[in-house]
Amino acid sequence: MAPSKNARVHAVIRYSNRTTAWVHSYSWALFKALSHMLSIGYGRDSPQTIAEVWLTIGSMLVGATFYALFIGQISSIMLRLDSAGKAYAEKVRNALTAIVPPL
């Protein structure tokens, strides 16, 4: 005897719910992992729906990227500004090699 149309519909709904649960579980897990790694605390106003979770994940990744770029640029500027210190160290090194020849 073939399964009824109603039984097939219930099987599809059960499979759909399992898939949805899997996607929701991994979405929340990714959100929690990123918010802990990036030290972002949402407290009482955390995302409520999966759409909000993915929007928040996207904004966390964009924010972390811009933060890394900002720190990289500041570090680069600071290294370039220390060119006077490099020149001074080179002069001291040349003076020392003139006084005491290398072995």
Buried (B, 14 or more C-beta within 10 A) or exposed (E): EEEEEEEEEEEEEEEEEEEEEEEEEEBEEBBEEBBEEEEBEEEEEEBEEBEEBBEBBEEBEEEBEEEEEEEEEEEEEEEEEEEEEEEEEEEEEEEEEEEEEEE
